[in-house]
Amino acid sequence: MHYVYVLECVDGTYYTGYTTDVERRVAEHEAGEGAKYTRGRTPVELRHVERYETRSAAMSREHEIKSLSRRAKERLVTDPDADTD
């Protein structure tokens, strides 16, 4: 399985990423071993996860979420069924 996840950083910003193991990846972010963006912005909170069958589908969705406005990301993490357009 492939996953797209959204973290909320301690400074209130959102980070979107891709992984095959959400638990491990969040632990890496917490330990300062994740993306440069999340280093210094810990602790992080897992706010949203989506599961995909293929890597390409997950990567496509990751790109889509990263291009959303902050307001749309807030809607996504509070109501995953909401339209994020």
N, C-alpha and C positions, 0 to 999 in steps of 0.2 A: 504494500500500500504506500501511497504517497500523500503527503499532507501539506497544506498551506495553513500557516498559523499567524495570529496577530497578537503581539505582546503590547502591554501598556507599560511604559518605563516610569521610573520614579518621578521624572520631571513632567509627566503627563503626555508625553509624545507616544506615538504608535510606531512599532516596528513590525514589518511583515516579512515572513520568510518561508522557505520550503525545507522539508525534511522527510525522511522515512521513519523517524523515531522521535515523536514529539517530546516525550519525557526526557530523553537524553539531550535533545537540543536545548530545551529550556534550562536544564541543569548546566549546560555549557555556557549559555548566556549568563546565568547567575554567577558562575565561577570566573567570569571575565574572559572566557575562551570562545565566545560566540563572535558575532559580527562586531567590527570596530564601533559601529553606531551604538550598540548597547553597553559597551564598556564605559564605566563611569555613570551609567544611567540605571544602575541596579539599586534595589531589587526590581525585577520585572514581574508582571502578572500576566498569565496566559488568559486572553480575553476571547479568543475565537479560534476554532479549528474546522477545517473542511478536509474531507478525504476524497482521494481520486484514485482510479485504477491505473492510470498511466502517468509517467513523469511529465510528459509533454502537456497533459491537461492541467496538472498541478502548477507547472511553471507558467502556463498561460494565465491561469487564475491569479497566481502571485503577482504577475505583471499588472493585471487588471486592478487588483486591490491597491497596489503601490501607486497607481495613477489616480486613485480616488481622492477627492477633497477630504480635508479633516472632518467636515460635517458628515460626509457619506461614510467614513470609517467609523465615526461615533455611532451612526445608525446601525452599521453592520455589527458592531460588538454588543450593542444593547438589544437589537432585534434582528437576528440573522435572516429572518424571512422578509424583512423590509426591502423595498426596491432601493438600490444604492446608486441609481442613475442620477 
